[in-house]
Amino acid sequence: MTQVLCRLLKSPLNILRRPVFRTLTVTKCLQENYEGDGKTTVTILNKEYKHLVMFDTLGNHGFRLNNGIFIMGPVAAFPRTVLQWNVESFEKVSKESLSLFSLLEPKLDLLIFGTGDKAVQLDPDLRSFLKSHKISTEVLPTEKALTTFNFLNAEGRCIAGAFFPPSAIMLYEEEMQLLDTAEEINPFNA
């Protein structure tokens, strides 16, 4: 019994005197942190949230929604509804055309303007009108505005958008080649 007690009392001292080494399995740790349960997943918002309004594409004439509908001209967009907005251009936006957004309940967290090709400042009178109705605004080129709208809508925020189609769409070389190829194989070309 005394031998056992001596060993127990001496062993903590021996443990403290020995250098401590720890082996780490770095690869396993990195894999678990990176992969989680072993799978990486991607969520495509436009397909996952079919019950919400999301914009898939834009063109010179309008917008294609995630449900496949194409809407021509400027639009007023809400989380579950899109309306054609009878305003000629961003420069022609007036208090009357913005009254639609001021009447909504619950109040908007944010009104996103898509101005077309480039970001343009909102008229100070219009900004003060919206501020008096406690509506925050974000003014962006339409392409960026649509992306912002989609993301915030997927988060469940109370938002709206006023979007104008851009006058010109930049096509990249790869897209131009695809268009040329499609025209070559089109059976309806005579």
C-alpha positions as CSV (number, residue, x, y, z in Angstrom):
1,M,0.0,0.0,0.0
2,T,2.8,2.4,0.8
3,Q,4.4,1.7,-2.5
4,V,1.2,2.7,-4.3
5,L,1.0,5.9,-2.3
6,C,4.6,6.7,-3.0
7,R,4.1,6.2,-6.7
8,L,1.0,8.4,-6.7
9,L,2.7,11.1,-4.9
10,K,5.8,11.0,-7.1
11,S,4.0,10.7,-10.4
12,P,2.7,14.3,-10.5
13,L,6.2,15.5,-10.0
14,N,7.4,13.4,-12.8
15,I,4.6,14.6,-15.0
16,L,5.5,18.2,-14.3
17,R,9.2,17.6,-15.0
18,R,8.6,15.9,-18.4
19,P,8.2,18.1,-21.4
20,V,4.7,18.0,-22.8
21,F,4.3,17.1,-26.5
22,R,1.1,17.2,-28.3
23,T,0.5,15.7,-31.7
24,L,-2.0,17.5,-33.8
25,T,-3.8,16.1,-36.8
26,V,-3.8,19.3,-38.8
27,T,-5.3,17.8,-41.9
28,K,-8.2,16.3,-40.1
29,C,-8.9,19.5,-38.2
30,L,-8.7,21.6,-41.4
31,Q,-11.0,19.2,-43.3
32,E,-13.6,19.3,-40.5
33,N,-13.5,23.1,-40.3
34,Y,-13.7,23.6,-44.0
35,E,-16.1,20.8,-44.9
36,G,-18.2,20.7,-41.8
37,D,-20.2,17.5,-42.1
38,G,-18.3,16.5,-45.1
39,K,-20.3,18.4,-47.7
40,T,-20.2,21.9,-49.1
41,T,-23.5,23.3,-50.1
42,V,-24.4,26.3,-52.3
43,T,-27.8,28.0,-52.2
44,I,-28.9,29.8,-55.3
45,L,-31.3,32.4,-53.9
46,N,-33.3,32.8,-57.1
47,K,-34.2,29.1,-57.2
48,E,-34.5,28.5,-53.4
49,Y,-36.9,31.3,-52.7
50,K,-39.5,30.8,-55.4
51,H,-42.2,32.4,-53.2
52,L,-40.3,35.7,-53.2
53,V,-39.7,38.1,-56.1
54,M,-36.1,37.8,-57.3
55,F,-34.5,39.2,-60.5
56,D,-32.7,36.7,-62.7
57,T,-31.6,39.0,-65.6
58,L,-31.9,42.5,-67.0
59,G,-31.8,43.9,-70.4
60,N,-32.3,47.2,-72.3
61,H,-36.0,46.6,-72.3
62,G,-36.8,45.1,-68.9
63,F,-36.2,42.4,-66.4
64,R,-36.7,38.6,-66.1
65,L,-37.9,37.4,-62.7
66,N,-37.1,34.1,-61.0
67,N,-40.5,32.7,-62.1
68,G,-39.6,33.2,-65.8
69,I,-41.8,36.3,-66.4
70,F,-40.3,39.2,-68.3
71,I,-41.4,42.7,-67.4
72,M,-40.8,45.5,-69.8
73,G,-39.8,49.0,-68.7
74,P,-39.3,50.5,-65.2
75,V,-40.6,48.4,-62.3
76,A,-41.6,48.9,-58.7
77,A,-40.6,45.8,-56.8
78,F,-41.7,44.5,-53.4
79,P,-40.9,41.2,-51.6
80,R,-43.7,39.3,-53.3
81,T,-45.0,41.6,-56.0
82,V,-43.7,43.5,-59.0
83,L,-45.6,46.3,-60.8
84,Q,-44.8,48.2,-64.0
85,W,-43.9,51.7,-62.9
86,N,-45.1,54.4,-65.2
87,V,-42.1,56.7,-64.9
88,E,-40.1,57.6,-68.0
89,S,-36.6,57.8,-66.5
90,F,-34.9,58.3,-63.2
91,E,-34.7,62.0,-63.8
92,K,-38.5,62.1,-64.1
93,V,-39.1,60.6,-60.7
94,S,-41.5,62.9,-58.7
95,K,-43.1,63.0,-55.2
96,E,-46.3,61.7,-56.9
97,S,-44.5,58.7,-58.3
98,L,-42.9,58.0,-54.9
99,S,-46.2,58.3,-53.0
100,L,-46.7,54.5,-53.7
101,F,-43.8,53.7,-51.4
102,S,-44.9,56.1,-48.7
103,L,-48.3,54.5,-48.3
104,L,-47.1,51.0,-47.5
105,E,-47.6,49.3,-44.2
106,P,-45.4,48.1,-42.5
107,K,-43.0,50.9,-43.3
108,L,-40.0,50.1,-45.5
109,D,-36.6,49.4,-44.1
110,L,-35.1,50.5,-47.4
111,L,-36.1,51.7,-50.8
112,I,-33.5,50.7,-53.4
113,F,-33.2,52.8,-56.7
114,G,-31.7,51.2,-59.8
115,T,-30.8,54.2,-61.9
116,G,-29.9,52.4,-65.1
117,D,-26.3,52.5,-66.3
118,K,-24.6,54.5,-63.6
119,A,-25.3,55.8,-60.1
120,V,-27.0,59.2,-60.1
121,Q,-27.8,61.3,-57.0
122,L,-31.4,61.4,-55.9
123,D,-32.9,64.9,-56.0
124,P,-32.6,66.6,-52.6
125,D,-36.3,67.4,-52.5
126,L,-37.2,63.7,-53.2
127,R,-34.7,62.6,-50.6
128,S,-36.3,64.9,-48.0
129,F,-39.8,63.7,-49.0
130,L,-38.7,60.1,-48.4
131,K,-37.0,61.1,-45.2
132,S,-40.2,62.8,-43.9
133,H,-41.9,59.4,-44.4
134,K,-39.0,57.6,-42.6
135,I,-37.9,55.7,-45.7
136,S,-34.2,55.1,-46.1
137,T,-32.8,55.0,-49.7
138,E,-30.0,53.5,-51.6
139,V,-29.2,54.7,-55.1
140,L,-27.1,52.3,-57.3
141,P,-26.7,51.3,-60.9
142,T,-29.5,48.9,-61.8
143,E,-27.3,45.8,-61.9
144,K,-26.0,46.3,-58.4
145,A,-29.4,47.4,-57.1
146,L,-31.0,44.2,-58.3
147,T,-28.3,42.1,-56.5
148,T,-28.9,44.1,-53.3
149,F,-32.6,43.7,-53.6
150,N,-32.4,39.9,-54.1
151,F,-30.1,39.5,-51.1
152,L,-32.1,41.7,-48.7
153,N,-35.3,40.1,-49.9
154,A,-33.9,36.6,-49.1
155,E,-33.0,37.9,-45.7
156,G,-36.7,38.7,-45.1
157,R,-36.2,42.5,-44.9
158,C,-39.1,44.9,-45.6
159,I,-37.8,46.5,-48.8
160,A,-38.9,47.8,-52.1
161,G,-37.1,48.7,-55.3
162,A,-37.6,51.2,-58.1
163,F,-35.6,49.9,-61.1
164,F,-35.0,51.4,-64.5
165,P,-33.5,49.2,-67.3
166,P,-30.0,50.2,-68.4
167,S,-29.7,51.8,-71.8
168,A,-26.8,49.6,-72.8
169,I,-25.8,46.1,-71.6
170,M,-22.1,45.2,-71.7
171,L,-21.5,41.9,-73.3
172,Y,-18.3,40.1,-72.8
173,E,-16.4,38.4,-75.5
174,E,-17.5,34.9,-74.4
175,E,-21.1,36.0,-74.4
176,M,-20.7,37.4,-77.9
177,Q,-19.3,34.1,-79.1
178,L,-22.3,32.3,-77.6
179,L,-24.6,34.6,-79.4
180,D,-22.8,34.1,-82.7
181,T,-22.9,30.4,-82.3
182,A,-26.6,30.4,-81.5
183,E,-27.3,32.4,-84.7
184,E,-25.2,29.9,-86.8
185,I,-27.2,26.9,-85.6
186,N,-30.6,28.5,-85.5
187,P,-32.8,26.4,-87.8
188,F,-35.1,29.4,-88.4
189,N,-32.5,31.5,-90.2
190,A,-33.1,31.5,-93.9
